[in-house]
Amino acid sequence: MRSLFYTVTLLLIIFYSCGPAIQEIATNNANYNLDTSKMTQARVIDYSDLDGCSFILELDDGSKLQPLVLPEEFKKNGITVYVTFSFVKQPGVCMVGKIIEIDKITISEK
């Protein structure tokens, strides 16, 4: 009986501690009121011609960022977006810029 208790307890701990991390990505939707004044403006560039590359973000100063995940609705070459992100210590295959994880992203109205 005790081993069943310990087994169930262990399984519950594993189940709740290993759950997927939920990342909320705010899109250009009327349900989101994003303050773009605190976001970074970037241009989406298609780098799929290079091996291992996909879409990257190019900042106004020319620096390039490789998002781990870019939502499908933002995979359009040349569009301007506002984004908040955090840097990730992970090697990239594309080797064009720093790897980032997008926190929030929205299409620029300009």
Backbone hydrogen bonds, N-H to C=O, Kabsch-Sander energy under -0.5 kcal/mol:
donor,donor_aa,acceptor,acceptor_aa,energy
5,F,1,M,-1.9
6,Y,2,R,-2.6
7,T,3,S,-2.4
8,V,4,L,-2.6
9,T,5,F,-2.5
10,L,6,Y,-2.6
11,L,7,T,-2.4
12,L,8,V,-2.3
13,I,9,T,-2.2
14,I,10,L,-2.4
15,F,11,L,-2.6
16,Y,12,L,-2.4
17,S,13,I,-2.1
18,C,14,I,-1.8
19,G,16,Y,-0.5
23,Q,21,A,-0.6
24,E,22,I,-0.6
25,I,23,Q,-0.7
26,A,24,E,-0.6
29,N,27,T,-2.3
32,Y,29,N,-1.9
34,L,32,Y,-0.7
36,T,34,L,-1.1
38,K,35,D,-1.5
39,M,36,T,-1.6
40,T,83,V,-2.8
42,A,81,V,-2.7
43,R,58,E,-2.5
44,V,79,I,-2.8
45,I,56,I,-2.6
47,Y,45,I,-0.8
47,Y,54,S,-2.6
50,L,47,Y,-2.0
53,C,50,L,-1.8
56,I,45,I,-2.7
57,L,65,L,-2.8
58,E,43,R,-2.8
59,L,57,L,-0.5
59,L,63,S,-2.9
60,D,41,Q,-0.6
62,G,59,L,-2.0
65,L,57,L,-2.9
66,Q,98,K,-3.1
68,L,100,I,-2.5
74,F,71,P,-2.2
75,K,72,E,-1.8
76,K,74,F,-1.8
78,G,44,V,-3.4
79,I,76,K,-1.6
81,V,42,A,-3.1
82,Y,106,T,-2.9
83,V,40,T,-2.5
84,T,104,K,-2.5
86,S,101,E,-1.9
88,V,99,I,-2.3
90,Q,88,V,-1.6
98,K,64,K,-1.3
100,I,66,Q,-2.5
101,E,86,S,-2.6
103,D,84,T,-2.9
104,K,84,T,-1.4
105,I,26,A,-1.3
106,T,82,Y,-2.3
108,S,80,T,-2.8
